[in-house]
Amino acid sequence: MTFEAYEAVVDESGYEARGRERQALSLGIDRLERIQKDRFSLEDLVESLLYVRRLWTIFIEDLAHPENGLPEKLRADIISIGLWVVKEADRLREEKSNDVIQLIEINRLIRDALL
């Protein structure tokens, strides 16, 4: 395989990975919007918040990996955002907060940046 062919595969797989990340974030946003609109059961609330929490835990673990290709400063910034998302999801689940709007907005911003 030539270097150019390998580079094309890597670029394409990165594009595909971002697409999967966008889809996962979109699902989380949909779930959070249902919570915002009071269209949920207690079970749905817990499952939705745990989904968002697990998703961001995966992102944080990936970003913390030394072989992650993003610049270190950007990785650190996104990790900070992710830690905040996890904390806020926990606060909502524990009924220490009822403001889901900020979680929706942050997830939208990150999703939309993954073009």
ABEGO torsion letter per residue (X at the ends): XBAAAAAAAAAAAAAAAAAAAAAAAAAAAAAAAAAAAGBBBAAAAAAAAAAAAAAAAAAAAAAABAABABBAAAAAAAAAAAAAAAAAAAAAAAGABABAAAAAAAAAAAAAAAX
